[in-house]
């Protein structure tokens, strides 16, 4: 069995209520719901970091240059 760590988390009362209802509906614990939500958020972060890495070699453009280009091409 995988070792777990205990932490105290303070939820907004409405969030806590929603989590309790969802946990009961899914027949699981609040911890399982929170762990899965955090896993998903961390996967999304990893995907974002990979996308940044993939695009690192692309040329940079300043915000001002981007606006000028959009205006030049009739997008603004």
ABEGO torsion letter per residue (X at the ends): XBBBBBBBBBBBAAAAAAAAAAAAAAGBBAAAAAAAAAAAAAAAAAAAAAAAAAAAABBBBBAAAAAAAAAAAGAX
